[in-house]
Amino acid sequence: LKNLVNPFEGISRVKFTVGHPVSTIQRFTNQNRNYSFLVQGTSGKKGLKRLFLGSVAEEVLRFSKIPVMTLGPEAQKTVSKSRLEQQKKPIILLATDFGKTSLVTEKVALKLAKALNGKIHLVHHLRAGFHPLIQTAVATPSGSRELQELVLHLKHEAQKSLEKRASRLRKTGVDLSQALLEKGTSASEALIQEAKKVEASLIILGTHARSLPVASFLGS
């Protein structure tokens, strides 16, 4: 641990604890209220490994009362040449589903954008808000006219909601762009593709949990 913090000498503290990772981290962050956010890595377990071993990062993310920055396996490979350090005006991709959790993530994104002199790229994935039956129907090559009209209506409503959110954020003085994402078989795939497209330094999105909503910061 001491070797890890050597580059941060004078601005860091080392604390070694023993116990269950999730409960220990949760207890430690609850007892110390001076932290702005928590940083952790994740190995990106899939399938049976995730089922039986669980994910410490995911559990911490769900129950942490402070925002969590999570670096996945791909982000860890490129952290030494992070765009956050290279860009004079870092781009923060902010994902919204127009729900209450998104309001929390917007506040965090604004604080980060101002602190880093960055720009916010606000996005919404159109199909993410569709009912599963509608998602299946849309994926079918030959959709009915009624279905096409419904999708157009939902797209129009999503564009209005996105513009409303963007307009409110712009009033704070932050540099902001926006995009309604329609491509991609899943929201996660679309977000990653959009992040690469705009060369985002961070992806900010919220997660629903049984406790307070939290914001997660995923390395780009």
N, CA, C and O of each residue as an XYZ file, in Angstrom:
880
protein
N       0.826     -1.206      0.000
C       0.000      0.000      0.000
C       0.862      1.258      0.000
O       0.553      2.234     -0.683
N       1.956      1.225      0.781
C       2.827      2.395      0.837
C       3.465      2.670     -0.517
O       3.631      3.826     -0.907
N       3.826      1.601     -1.239
C       4.399      1.772     -2.570
C       3.390      2.392     -3.533
O       3.748      3.190     -4.400
N       2.123      2.011     -3.364
C       1.078      2.536     -4.235
C       0.854      4.024     -4.050
O       0.533      4.727     -5.009
N       1.022      4.518     -2.819
C       0.726      5.924     -2.560
C       1.959      6.815     -2.620
O       1.857      8.021     -2.395
N       3.117      6.245     -2.918
C       4.333      7.059     -3.005
C       4.203      8.248     -3.951
O       4.669      9.339     -3.623
N       3.573      8.064     -5.138
C       3.420      9.217     -6.049
C       2.553     10.325     -5.465
O       2.600     11.460     -5.938
N       1.760     10.008     -4.437
C       0.849     10.995     -3.855
C       1.312     11.434     -2.465
O       0.502     11.869     -1.646
N       2.613     11.320     -2.203
C       3.149     11.650     -0.879
C       2.788     13.077     -0.493
O       2.981     14.019     -1.262
N       2.268     13.207      0.693
C       1.884     14.525      1.200
C       0.412     14.840      1.016
O      -0.118     15.740      1.666
N      -0.264     14.091      0.118
C      -1.687     14.373     -0.110
C      -2.541     13.130      0.107
O      -3.725     13.125     -0.232
N      -1.955     12.084      0.665
C      -2.724     10.860      0.850
C      -2.447     10.239      2.208
O      -1.443     10.532      2.857
N      -3.367      9.370      2.621
C      -3.211      8.609      3.857
C      -3.420      7.128      3.550
O      -4.197      6.774      2.663
N      -2.736      6.285      4.275
C      -2.861      4.852      4.086
C      -3.573      4.246      5.293
O      -3.212      4.507      6.440
N      -4.597      3.428      5.011
C      -5.309      2.751      6.091
C      -5.509      1.298      5.688
O      -6.046      1.013      4.617
N      -5.076      0.375      6.550
C      -5.207     -1.054      6.282
C      -6.259     -1.628      7.222
O      -6.157     -1.482      8.440
N      -7.274     -2.283      6.651
C      -8.340     -2.862      7.460
C      -8.584     -4.309      7.051
O      -8.229     -4.722      5.947
N      -9.192     -5.071      7.950
C      -9.520     -6.467      7.695
C     -11.029     -6.651      7.839
O     -11.628     -6.119      8.774
N     -11.646     -7.394      6.929
C     -13.080     -7.639      7.018
C     -13.680     -7.850      5.643
O     -12.965     -7.875      4.641
N     -14.988     -8.001      5.598
C     -15.686     -8.154      4.324
C     -15.539     -6.861      3.530
O     -15.825     -5.790      4.065
N     -15.106     -6.920      2.277
C     -14.824     -5.709      1.499
C     -15.972     -4.698      1.461
O     -15.771     -3.512      1.723
N     -17.173     -5.177      1.134
C     -18.305     -4.258      0.963
C     -18.681     -3.569      2.270
O     -18.787     -2.344      2.319
N     -18.883     -4.355      3.331
C     -19.292     -3.767      4.613
C     -18.199     -2.886      5.195
O     -18.490     -1.869      5.825
N     -16.926     -3.271      4.986
C     -15.809     -2.478      5.506
C     -15.734     -1.133      4.804
O     -15.584     -0.097      5.452
N     -15.839     -1.144      3.478
C     -15.807      0.117      2.715
C     -17.000      0.987      3.076
O     -16.870      2.200      3.241
N     -18.153      0.365      3.196
C     -19.369      1.106      3.542
C     -19.239      1.768      4.914
O     -19.574      2.941      5.081
N     -18.751      1.005      5.892
C     -18.588      1.541      7.242
C     -17.551      2.672      7.272
O     -17.746      3.687      7.941
N     -16.455      2.483      6.541
C     -15.384      3.469      6.531
C     -15.848      4.791      5.915
O     -15.568      5.860      6.457
N     -16.557      4.720      4.781
C     -17.018      5.947      4.124
C     -18.132      6.628      4.921
O     -18.263      7.851      4.885
N     -18.935      5.836      5.641
C     -19.996      6.427      6.462
C     -19.430      7.158      7.677
O     -19.997      8.148      8.140
N     -18.304      6.655      8.185
C     -17.695      7.262      9.369
C     -16.884      8.506      9.025
O     -16.687      9.378      9.871
N     -16.419      8.586      7.791
C     -15.606      9.727      7.357
C     -16.368     10.506      6.292
O     -16.437     10.080      5.139
N     -16.930     11.627      6.666
C     -17.810     12.369      5.768
C     -17.082     13.450      4.965
O     -17.718     14.309      4.353
N     -15.742     13.401      4.970
C     -14.979     14.405      4.233
C     -14.671     13.990      2.798
O     -14.085     14.766      2.043
N     -15.062     12.771      2.411
C     -14.756     12.292      1.068
C     -15.785     12.786      0.055
O     -16.987     12.799      0.321
N     -15.281     13.194     -1.118
C     -16.161     13.645     -2.192
C     -16.685     12.472     -3.006
O     -17.850     12.457     -3.402
N     -15.824     11.486     -3.257
C     -16.258     10.278     -3.936
C     -15.269      9.150     -3.684
O     -14.180      9.365     -3.151
N     -15.664      7.953     -4.075
C     -14.886      6.744     -3.843
C     -14.413      6.191     -5.188
O     -15.181      6.166     -6.150
N     -13.161      5.750     -5.262
C     -12.601      5.207     -6.492
C     -12.297      3.726     -6.301
O     -11.695      3.339     -5.299
N     -12.711      2.897     -7.257
C     -12.452      1.466     -7.162
C     -12.336      0.855     -8.553
O     -12.863      1.392     -9.527
N     -11.648     -0.260     -8.629
C     -11.527     -0.986     -9.893
C     -12.444     -2.190     -9.878
O     -12.857     -2.655     -8.815
N     -12.760     -2.690    -11.052
C     -13.574     -3.902    -11.159
C     -12.966     -4.808    -12.219
O     -12.453     -4.340    -13.235
N     -13.032     -6.110    -11.968
C     -12.438     -7.066    -12.911
C     -13.387     -7.432    -14.035
O     -12.988     -8.090    -14.996
N     -14.643     -7.012    -13.924
C     -15.611     -7.284    -14.991
C     -15.966     -8.745    -15.121
O     -16.032     -9.277    -16.229
N     -16.199     -9.406    -13.987
C     -16.564    -10.829    -14.017
C     -17.868    -11.038    -14.788
O     -18.760    -10.190    -14.764
N     -17.962    -12.173    -15.468
C     -19.165    -12.502    -16.225
C     -19.608    -13.928    -15.922
O     -18.844    -14.724    -15.376
N     -20.844    -14.240    -16.280
C     -21.338    -15.607    -16.195
C     -21.290    -16.191    -14.800
O     -21.671    -15.540    -13.827
N     -20.810    -17.451    -14.707
C     -20.818    -18.176    -13.438
C     -19.921    -17.535    -12.389
O     -20.243    -17.564    -11.201
N     -18.786    -16.950    -12.817
C     -17.892    -16.321    -11.850
C     -18.600    -15.195    -11.119
O     -18.446    -15.032     -9.909
N     -19.375    -14.420    -11.860
C     -20.103    -13.314    -11.233
C     -21.225    -13.836    -10.358
O     -21.504    -13.281     -9.295
N     -21.873    -14.910    -10.809
C     -22.995    -15.477    -10.073
C     -22.551    -15.996     -8.704
O     -23.216    -15.754     -7.696
N     -21.419    -16.714     -8.676
C     -20.986    -17.354     -7.435
C     -20.070    -16.460     -6.586
O     -20.113    -16.520     -5.357
N     -19.253    -15.641     -7.230
C     -18.306    -14.819     -6.484
C     -18.860    -13.432     -6.186
O     -18.413    -12.754     -5.261
N     -19.848    -13.020     -6.990
C     -20.420    -11.691     -6.780
C     -19.460    -10.605     -7.237
O     -18.346    -10.900     -7.669
N     -19.878     -9.370     -7.145
C     -19.039     -8.251     -7.549
C     -18.980     -7.237     -6.413
O     -19.983     -6.615     -6.063
N     -17.780     -7.083     -5.839
C     -17.596     -6.102     -4.764
C     -17.919     -4.707     -5.282
O     -18.599     -3.928     -4.615
N     -17.420     -4.398     -6.489
C     -17.636     -3.072     -7.064
C     -19.124     -2.764     -7.216
O     -19.570     -1.653     -6.931
N     -19.891     -3.768     -7.670
C     -21.324     -3.555     -7.885
C     -22.057     -3.329     -6.570
O     -22.934     -2.470     -6.483
N     -21.699     -4.099     -5.549
C     -22.349     -3.945     -4.248
C     -22.015     -2.601     -3.622
O     -22.887     -1.934     -3.065
N     -20.754     -2.206     -3.716
C     -20.350     -0.894     -3.186
C     -21.101      0.205     -3.922
O     -21.585      1.162     -3.318
N     -21.186      0.048     -5.237
C     -21.885      1.028     -6.069
C     -23.339      1.189     -5.661
O     -23.859      2.304     -5.621
N     -23.985      0.091     -5.362
C     -25.407      0.119     -5.024
C     -25.686      0.774     -3.670
O     -26.702      1.449     -3.507
N     -24.803      0.582     -2.711
C     -25.116      1.012     -1.354
C     -24.276      2.175     -0.838
O     -24.493      2.633      0.284
N     -23.335      2.654     -1.620
C     -22.527      3.793     -1.187
C     -23.373      5.060     -1.139
O     -24.203      5.300     -2.015
N     -23.150      5.861     -0.110
C     -23.888      7.122      0.027
C     -23.133      8.290     -0.589
O     -23.597      9.430     -0.548
N     -21.965      8.002     -1.160
C     -21.236      9.025     -1.903
C     -21.014      8.513     -3.322
O     -21.027      7.301     -3.539
N     -20.810      9.399     -4.289
C     -20.591      8.965     -5.673
C     -19.391      8.021     -5.777
O     -18.417      8.148     -5.034
N     -19.479      7.082     -6.704
C     -18.439      6.070     -6.878
C     -17.850      6.149     -8.287
O     -18.582      6.147     -9.277
N     -16.529      6.217     -8.364
C     -15.845      6.159     -9.654
C     -15.340      4.738     -9.846
O     -14.528      4.252     -9.059
N     -15.816      4.074    -10.884
C     -15.439      2.688    -11.138
C     -14.662      2.584    -12.441
O     -15.108      3.073    -13.479
N     -13.510      1.951    -12.385
C     -12.701      1.726    -13.576
C     -12.758      0.250    -13.940
O     -12.272     -0.605    -13.199
N     -13.356     -0.037    -15.087
C     -13.449     -1.416    -15.559
C     -12.139     -1.872    -16.171
O     -11.187     -1.095    -16.254
N     -12.081     -3.138    -16.605
C     -10.854     -3.711    -17.159
C     -10.277     -2.920    -18.331
O      -9.065     -2.720    -18.404
N     -11.133     -2.471    -19.245
C     -10.653     -1.733    -20.410
C     -10.114     -0.363    -20.017
O      -9.114      0.096    -20.570
N     -10.780      0.295    -19.055
C     -10.327      1.613    -18.603
C      -8.989      1.510    -17.890
O      -8.147      2.400    -18.010
N      -8.791      0.420    -17.144
C      -7.543      0.223    -16.413
C      -6.353      0.083    -17.358
O      -5.229      0.439    -17.003
N      -6.600     -0.433    -18.558
C      -5.521     -0.607    -19.530
C      -5.016      0.725    -20.068
O      -3.860      0.839    -20.477
N      -5.899      1.746    -20.066
C      -5.540      3.027    -20.680
C      -5.434      4.162    -19.671
O      -5.331      5.326    -20.058
N      -5.458      3.835    -18.378
C      -5.487      4.895    -17.367
C      -4.233      5.759    -17.393
O      -4.282      6.930    -17.016
N      -3.094      5.188    -17.841
C      -1.845      5.951    -17.875
C      -1.870      7.042    -18.938
O      -1.104      8.002    -18.864
N      -2.753      6.896    -19.930
C      -2.872      7.913    -20.977
C      -4.310      8.422    -21.034
O      -4.892      8.579    -22.107
N      -4.859      8.674    -19.858
C      -6.243      9.105    -19.735
C      -6.485     10.433    -20.440
O      -5.659     11.343    -20.366
N      -7.632     10.541    -21.129
C      -8.019     11.790    -21.779
C      -8.261     12.889    -20.752
O      -8.181     14.075    -21.069
N      -8.560     12.481    -19.510
C      -8.820     13.459    -18.453
C      -7.612     14.351    -18.234
O      -7.756     15.527    -17.899
N      -6.413     13.791    -18.425
C      -5.187     14.554    -18.256
C      -4.768     15.231    -19.557
O      -4.184     16.314    -19.539
N      -5.068     14.591    -20.679
C      -4.601     15.091    -21.962
C      -5.453     16.231    -22.505
O      -4.928     17.140    -23.148
N      -6.740     16.197    -22.258
C      -7.635     17.214    -22.813
C      -7.644     18.478    -21.972
O      -7.744     18.421    -20.747
N      -7.538     19.624    -22.642
C      -7.626     20.900    -21.937
C      -9.052     21.137    -21.445
O      -9.268     21.790    -20.424
N     -10.019     20.598    -22.185
C     -11.428     20.714    -21.811
C     -12.041     19.315    -21.843
O     -12.619     18.920    -22.856
N     -11.924     18.562    -20.750
C     -12.425     17.185    -20.717
C     -13.914     17.111    -21.049
O     -14.694     17.986    -20.673
N     -14.289     16.052    -21.759
C     -15.690     15.841    -22.116
C     -16.288     14.794    -21.186
O     -15.769     13.684    -21.066
N     -17.379     15.157    -20.535
C     -18.065     14.269    -19.606
C     -19.371     13.811    -20.252
O     -20.272     14.617    -20.484
N     -19.465     12.526    -20.539
C     -20.701     11.991    -21.118
C     -21.670     11.713    -19.975
O     -21.397     10.890    -19.100
N     -22.795     12.402    -19.992
C     -23.815     12.272    -18.944
C     -25.041     11.573    -19.511
O     -25.727     12.117    -20.377
N     -25.316     10.367    -19.024
C     -26.467      9.597    -19.497
C     -27.683      9.891    -18.622
O     -27.576      9.961    -17.398
N     -28.833     10.060    -19.260
C     -30.059     10.338    -18.521
C     -31.201      9.450    -18.999
O     -31.325      9.159    -20.189
N     -32.035      9.024    -18.050
C     -33.265      8.308    -18.412
C     -34.483      9.162    -18.056
O     -35.620      8.693    -18.090
N     -34.213     10.449    -17.708
C     -35.233     11.432    -17.355
C     -35.908     11.140    -16.009
O     -36.919     11.761    -15.681
N     -35.366     10.213    -15.238
C     -35.926      9.878    -13.936
C     -35.317     10.703    -12.814
O     -34.475     11.567    -13.055
N     -35.750     10.431    -11.576
C     -35.264     11.177    -10.417
C     -33.776     10.952    -10.188
O     -33.059     11.873     -9.798
N     -33.307      9.725    -10.431
C     -31.893      9.434    -10.246
C     -31.031     10.309    -11.145
O     -29.935     10.718    -10.763
N     -31.534     10.593    -12.342
C     -30.785     11.416    -13.287
C     -30.571     12.830    -12.767
O     -29.571     13.466    -13.097
N     -31.499     13.325    -11.958
C     -31.352     14.671    -11.396
C     -30.137     14.733    -10.479
O     -29.438     15.745    -10.432
N     -29.890     13.647     -9.750
C     -28.732     13.584     -8.860
C     -27.447     13.565     -9.678
O     -26.498     14.283     -9.362
N     -27.413     12.749    -10.723
C     -26.207     12.652    -11.536
C     -25.918     13.958    -12.267
O     -24.757     14.285    -12.514
N     -26.956     14.700    -12.613
C     -26.761     15.999    -13.267
C     -26.011     16.963    -12.347
O     -25.128     17.693    -12.796
N     -26.363     16.963    -11.066
C     -25.693     17.846    -10.112
C     -24.214     17.481     -9.980
O     -23.349     18.356     -9.930
N     -23.938     16.173     -9.924
C     -22.552     15.722     -9.817
C     -21.777     16.088    -11.083
O     -20.638     16.549    -11.009
N     -22.400     15.880    -12.245
C     -21.742     16.194    -13.520
C     -21.428     17.681    -13.620
O     -20.364     18.063    -14.109
N     -22.350     18.518    -13.158
C     -22.131     19.968    -13.178
C     -20.940     20.366    -12.308
O     -20.111     21.182    -12.710
N     -20.865     19.781    -11.114
C     -19.751     20.093    -10.213
C     -18.421     19.684    -10.830
O     -17.438     20.423    -10.760
N     -18.399     18.496    -11.437
C     -17.169     18.019    -12.063
C     -16.783     18.877    -13.267
O     -15.614     19.218    -13.448
N     -17.765     19.218    -14.078
C     -17.500     20.019    -15.272
C     -16.908     21.376    -14.898
O     -15.998     21.865    -15.566
N     -17.421     21.976    -13.838
C     -16.915     23.274    -13.406
C     -15.525     23.142    -12.788
O     -14.655     23.981    -13.019
N     -15.321     22.083    -12.001
C     -14.030     21.870    -11.357
C     -12.931     21.564    -12.371
O     -11.782     21.967    -12.188
N     -13.288     20.848    -13.444
C     -12.309     20.432    -14.455
C     -12.295     21.348    -15.673
O     -11.535     21.130    -16.616
N     -13.148     22.382    -15.646
C     -13.327     23.249    -16.811
C     -13.674     22.395    -18.031
O     -13.112     22.562    -19.113
N     -14.615     21.481    -17.821
C     -14.970     20.533    -18.863
C     -16.288     20.830    -19.550
O     -16.960     21.818    -19.254
N     -16.637     19.960    -20.465
C     -17.867     20.059    -21.236
C     -18.726     18.836    -20.972
O     -18.207     17.728    -20.839
N     -20.042     19.027    -20.896
C     -20.971     17.916    -20.695
C     -21.614     17.532    -22.022
O     -22.095     18.388    -22.766
N     -21.616     16.242    -22.304
C     -22.319     15.717    -23.481
C     -23.490     14.889    -22.953
O     -23.307     13.755    -22.510
N     -24.681     15.459    -23.002
C     -25.883     14.837    -22.442
C     -26.513     13.888    -23.458
O     -26.775     14.280    -24.595
N     -26.757     12.635    -23.048
C     -27.316     11.657    -23.981
C     -28.459     10.869    -23.350
O     -28.527     10.701    -22.132
N     -29.350     10.393    -24.211
C     -30.435      9.496    -23.801
C     -30.554      8.419    -24.859
O     -30.562      8.715    -26.054
N     -30.649      7.164    -24.426
C     -30.822      6.057    -25.368
C     -32.306      5.801    -25.551
O     -33.005      5.456    -24.598
N     -32.790      5.971    -26.783
C     -34.221      5.912    -27.065
C     -34.848      4.584    -26.649
O     -35.872      4.575    -25.966
N     -34.256      3.476    -27.045
C     -34.864      2.174    -26.800
C     -34.799      1.744    -25.343
O     -35.531      0.849    -24.923
N     -33.919      2.382    -24.567
C     -33.778      1.995    -23.160
C     -35.075      2.212    -22.389
O     -35.355      1.512    -21.416
N     -35.874      3.200    -22.840
C     -37.117      3.489    -22.161
C     -38.314      2.723    -22.685
O     -39.418      2.858    -22.158
N     -38.104      1.908    -23.730
C     -39.200      1.146    -24.320
C     -39.559     -0.063    -23.451
O     -38.706     -0.640    -22.777
N     -40.832     -0.426    -23.484
C     -41.266     -1.681    -22.857
C     -40.610     -2.834    -23.618
O     -40.440     -2.737    -24.834
N     -40.235     -3.923    -22.938
C     -39.584     -5.059    -23.604
C     -40.321     -5.561    -24.846
O     -39.692     -5.951    -25.829
N     -41.651     -5.551    -24.799
C     -42.434     -6.001    -25.958
C     -42.238     -5.070    -27.149
O     -42.156     -5.512    -28.295
N     -42.163     -3.765    -26.854
C     -41.948     -2.798    -27.928
C     -40.535     -2.943    -28.486
O     -40.327     -2.843    -29.695
N     -39.556     -3.180    -27.595
C     -38.178     -3.382    -28.052
C     -38.082     -4.571    -28.999
O     -37.390     -4.510    -30.015
N     -38.780     -5.653    -28.661
C     -38.772     -6.846    -29.510
C     -39.431     -6.561    -30.854
O     -38.942     -6.973    -31.906
N     -40.557     -5.841    -30.794
C     -41.283     -5.523    -32.021
C     -40.470     -4.609    -32.929
O     -40.470     -4.777    -34.149
N     -39.786     -3.651    -32.337
C     -38.973     -2.708    -33.124
C     -37.834     -3.443    -33.825
O     -37.454     -3.096    -34.944
N     -37.296     -4.460    -33.156
C     -36.183     -5.229    -33.732
C     -36.624     -6.097    -34.904
O     -35.793     -6.586    -35.669
N     -37.951     -6.291    -35.045
C     -38.476     -7.101    -36.152
C     -38.445     -6.278    -37.442
O     -38.942     -5.152    -37.458
N     -37.875     -6.813    -38.515
C     -37.741     -6.076    -39.780
C     -39.043     -5.487    -40.296
O     -39.068     -4.337    -40.736
N     -40.134     -6.261    -40.250
C     -41.404     -5.798    -40.814
C     -42.355     -5.366    -39.698
O     -43.171     -6.155    -39.221
N     -42.238     -4.119    -39.297
C     -43.102     -3.599    -38.252
C     -44.371     -3.004    -38.837
O     -44.365     -2.553    -39.982
N     -45.454     -2.994    -38.079
C     -46.709     -2.441    -38.565
C     -46.651     -0.919    -38.596
O     -45.772     -0.296    -38.003
N     -47.606     -0.348    -39.300
C     -47.676      1.114    -39.393
C     -47.947      1.724    -38.025
O     -47.396      2.767    -37.673
N     -48.806      1.056    -37.261
C     -49.132      1.549    -35.925
C     -47.891      1.569    -35.029
O     -47.689      2.496    -34.244
N     -47.067      0.529    -35.163
C     -45.846      0.463    -34.371
C     -44.887      1.580    -34.769
O     -44.281      2.215    -33.906
N     -44.751      1.817    -36.041
C     -43.872      2.879    -36.527
C     -44.325      4.234    -36.007
O     -43.502      5.063    -35.619
N     -45.642      4.459    -35.998
C     -46.178      5.721    -35.489
C     -45.922      5.865    -33.993
O     -45.628      6.958    -33.508
N     -46.036      4.747    -33.258
C     -45.772      4.762    -31.828
C     -44.313      5.109    -31.547
O     -44.014      5.912    -30.663
N     -43.410      4.494    -32.309
C     -41.975      4.760    -32.129
C     -41.654      6.219    -32.435
O     -40.870      6.849    -31.726
N     -42.257      6.750    -33.485
C     -42.046      8.164    -33.827
C     -42.536      9.079    -32.716
O     -41.906     10.088    -32.399
N     -43.679      8.708    -32.127
C     -44.226      9.491    -31.012
C     -43.283      9.445    -29.806
O     -43.007     10.471    -29.186
N     -42.797      8.251    -29.484
C     -41.885      8.103    -28.354
C     -40.577      8.854    -28.602
O     -39.999      9.435    -27.683
N     -40.124      8.834    -29.847
C     -38.903      9.562    -30.199
C     -39.105     11.058    -30.025
O     -38.236     11.756    -29.502
N     -40.260     11.546    -30.468
C     -40.571     12.971    -30.342
C     -40.619     13.393    -28.869
O     -40.103     14.449    -28.504
N     -41.238     12.564    -28.030
C     -41.324     12.868    -26.604
C     -39.947     12.841    -25.948
O     -39.643     13.662    -25.083
N     -39.115     11.882    -26.372
C     -37.755     11.791    -25.829
C     -36.928     13.015    -26.216
O     -36.162     13.534    -25.404
N     -37.081     13.469    -27.446
C     -36.352     14.655    -27.899
C     -36.766     15.887    -27.103
O     -35.927     16.716    -26.751
N     -38.070     16.006    -26.818
C     -38.553     17.142    -26.026
C     -37.992     17.095    -24.611
O     -37.567     18.117    -24.073
N     -37.992     15.902    -24.004
C     -37.469     15.755    -22.645
C     -35.975     16.043    -22.601
O     -35.486     16.669    -21.661
N     -35.251     15.585    -23.620
C     -33.807     15.809    -23.678
C     -33.497     17.293    -23.827
O     -32.585     17.810    -23.184
N     -34.254     17.968    -24.670
C     -34.050     19.402    -24.872
C     -34.352     20.180    -23.599
O     -33.669     21.154    -23.284
N     -35.378     19.749    -22.868
C     -35.740     20.406    -21.613
C     -34.613     20.282    -20.589
O     -34.261     21.254    -19.922
N     -34.045     19.062    -20.471
C     -32.928     18.850    -19.542
C     -31.711     19.669    -19.975
O     -31.049     20.296    -19.148
N     -31.425     19.656    -21.275
C     -30.262     20.370    -21.790
C     -30.397     21.873    -21.566
O     -29.430     22.546    -21.208
N     -31.598     22.388    -21.781
C     -31.849     23.822    -21.602
C     -31.618     24.247    -20.155
O     -31.039     25.301    -19.890
N     -32.084     23.408    -19.218
C     -31.899     23.738    -17.803
C     -30.419     23.726    -17.412
O     -29.968     24.576    -16.643
N     -29.676     22.767    -17.941
C     -28.249     22.680    -17.628
C     -27.472     23.848    -18.237
O     -26.541     24.369    -17.621
N     -27.856     24.254    -19.444
C     -27.153     25.364    -20.097
C     -27.314     26.666    -19.318
O     -26.445     27.537    -19.374
N     -28.409     26.799    -18.602
C     -28.637     28.019    -17.825
C     -27.619     28.190    -16.703
O     -27.463     29.288    -16.170
N     -26.926     27.112    -16.341
C     -25.895     27.191    -15.301
C     -24.584     27.737    -15.864
O     -23.655     28.043    -15.116
N     -24.520     27.854    -17.203
C     -23.311     28.374    -17.836
C     -22.349     27.307    -18.315
O     -21.283     27.631    -18.838
N     -22.697     26.050    -18.150
C     -21.812     24.964    -18.556
C     -21.848     24.768    -20.071
O     -22.894     24.928    -20.700
N     -20.705     24.424    -20.646
C     -20.620     24.096    -22.071
C     -21.273     22.727    -22.257
O     -20.882     21.771    -21.588
N     -22.252     22.611    -23.146
C     -23.020     21.379    -23.240
C     -23.441     21.070    -24.664
O     -23.804     21.965    -25.427
N     -23.389     19.788    -25.013
C     -23.948     19.287    -26.266
C     -24.899     18.152    -25.899
O     -24.907     17.697    -24.756
N     -25.687     17.699    -26.846
C     -26.676     16.665    -26.538
C     -26.873     15.739    -27.721
O     -26.593     16.103    -28.863
N     -27.359     14.531    -27.438
C     -27.605     13.567    -28.511
C     -28.627     12.535    -28.054
O     -28.577     12.044    -26.926
N     -29.553     12.215    -28.952
C     -30.506     11.138    -28.716
C     -29.972      9.915    -29.441
O     -29.874      9.906    -30.668
N     -29.625      8.880    -28.678
C     -29.017      7.685    -29.257
C     -30.104      6.697    -29.684
O     -30.988      6.351    -28.900
N     -30.025      6.256    -30.922
C     -31.027      5.322    -31.451
C     -30.419      3.993    -31.866
O     -31.125      2.989    -31.958
N     -29.126      3.976    -32.116
C     -28.469      2.755    -32.570
C     -27.978      1.934    -31.381
O     -27.954      2.407    -30.244
N     -27.590      0.701    -31.670
C     -27.082     -0.166    -30.615
C     -28.166     -1.085    -30.094
O     -29.312     -0.671    -29.920
N     -27.804     -2.325    -29.847
C     -28.778     -3.289    -29.350
C     -29.074     -3.088    -27.870
O     -30.074     -3.597    -27.363
N     -28.217     -2.353    -27.176
C     -28.436     -2.088    -25.754
C     -27.951     -0.690    -25.420
O     -27.160     -0.098    -26.154
N     -28.443     -0.167    -24.289
C     -28.038      1.168    -23.861
C     -26.546      1.208    -23.559
O     -25.869      2.178    -23.901
N     -26.028      0.153    -22.917
C     -24.604      0.137    -22.564
C     -23.730      0.173    -23.813
O     -22.729      0.888    -23.854
N     -24.106     -0.597    -24.829
C     -23.346     -0.603    -26.081
C     -23.378      0.768    -26.742
O     -22.360      1.257    -27.232
N     -24.560      1.384    -26.749
C     -24.703      2.699    -27.376
C     -23.893      3.755    -26.636
O     -23.289      4.624    -27.266
N     -23.873      3.691    -25.306
C     -23.123      4.661    -24.511
C     -21.626      4.551    -24.764
O     -20.936      5.561    -24.897
N     -21.129      3.323    -24.828
C     -19.700      3.114    -25.069
C     -19.309      3.615    -26.461
O     -18.260      4.236    -26.634
N     -20.158      3.342    -27.445
C     -19.884      3.812    -28.802
C     -19.892      5.335    -28.870
O     -19.050      5.940    -29.534
N     -20.854      5.953    -28.174
C     -20.947      7.420    -28.177
C     -19.749      8.030    -27.449
O     -19.226      9.062    -27.869
N     -19.315      7.393    -26.360
C     -18.159      7.885    -25.610
C     -16.905      7.884    -26.481
O     -16.101      8.815    -26.433
N     -16.751      6.827    -27.276
C     -15.609      6.760    -28.191
C     -15.726      7.828    -29.277
O     -14.737      8.451    -29.663
N     -16.941      8.025    -29.756
C     -17.183      8.981    -30.840
C     -16.812     10.402    -30.430
O     -16.153     11.115    -31.187
N     -17.232     10.814    -29.239
C     -16.981     12.194    -28.797
C     -15.690     12.312    -27.993
O     -15.336     13.402    -27.545
N     -14.980     11.184    -27.806
C     -13.728     11.141    -27.038
C     -13.942     11.623    -25.605
O     -13.231     12.495    -25.105
N     -14.946     11.025    -24.961
C     -15.271     11.395    -23.584
C     -14.203     10.900    -22.616
O     -13.612      9.839    -22.818
N     -13.962     11.672    -21.572
C     -13.014     11.284    -20.525
C     -13.702     10.472    -19.439
O     -13.097      9.586    -18.836
N     -14.961     10.777    -19.195
C     -15.731     10.093    -18.157
C     -17.141      9.814    -18.651
O     -17.676     10.550    -19.480
N     -17.738      8.748    -18.138
C     -19.160      8.479    -18.350
C     -19.828      8.567    -16.986
O     -19.403      7.907    -16.039
N     -20.855      9.368    -16.887
C     -21.574      9.512    -15.624
C     -23.007      9.032    -15.813
O     -23.723      9.487    -16.705
N     -23.407      8.099    -14.946
C     -24.795      7.641    -14.969
C     -25.202      7.227    -13.565
O     -24.358      6.970    -12.706
N     -26.487      7.167    -13.351
C     -27.004      6.812    -12.032
C     -27.434      5.366    -12.003
O     -27.627      4.743    -13.047
N     -27.584      4.828    -10.801
C     -28.071      3.463    -10.644
C     -29.139      3.444     -9.571
O     -29.075      4.206     -8.607
N     -30.109      2.583     -9.736
C     -31.180      2.472     -8.747
C     -30.783      1.444     -7.703
O     -30.265      0.379     -8.039
N     -31.023      1.759     -6.437
C     -30.675      0.841     -5.353
C     -31.740      0.915     -4.273
O     -32.692      1.688     -4.368
N     -31.561      0.094     -3.242
C     -32.531      0.084     -2.140
C     -32.261      1.199     -1.157
O     -33.026      1.398     -0.214
N     -31.169      1.935     -1.370
C     -30.863      3.075     -0.510
C     -30.875      4.328     -1.359
O     -31.565      4.379     -2.377
N     -30.119      5.343     -0.956
C     -30.084      6.588     -1.704
C     -29.518      6.374     -3.098
O     -28.628      5.543     -3.276
N     -30.020      7.113     -4.102
C     -29.434      6.983     -5.422
C     -28.006      7.501     -5.419
O     -27.695      8.494     -4.761
N     -27.157      6.831     -6.149
C     -25.768      7.250     -6.194
C     -25.345      7.457     -7.639
O     -25.982      6.954     -8.565
N     -24.289      8.187     -7.815
C     -23.753      8.392     -9.150
C     -22.497      7.552     -9.301
O     -21.689      7.437     -8.380
N     -22.355      6.982    -10.457
C     -21.149      6.192    -10.685
C     -20.331      6.827    -11.802
O     -20.878      7.308    -12.794
N     -19.032      6.821    -11.626
C     -18.141      7.394    -12.619
C     -17.359      6.250    -13.243
O     -16.591      5.574    -12.557
N     -17.544      6.033    -14.509
C     -16.878      4.931    -15.176
C     -15.766      5.485    -16.039
O     -16.005      6.359    -16.872
N     -14.559      4.990    -15.853
C     -13.422      5.461    -16.647
C     -13.671      5.248    -18.131
O     -14.300      4.265    -18.524
N     -13.173      6.179    -18.967
C     -13.395      6.069    -20.402
C     -12.236      5.306    -21.054
O     -12.234      5.106    -22.269
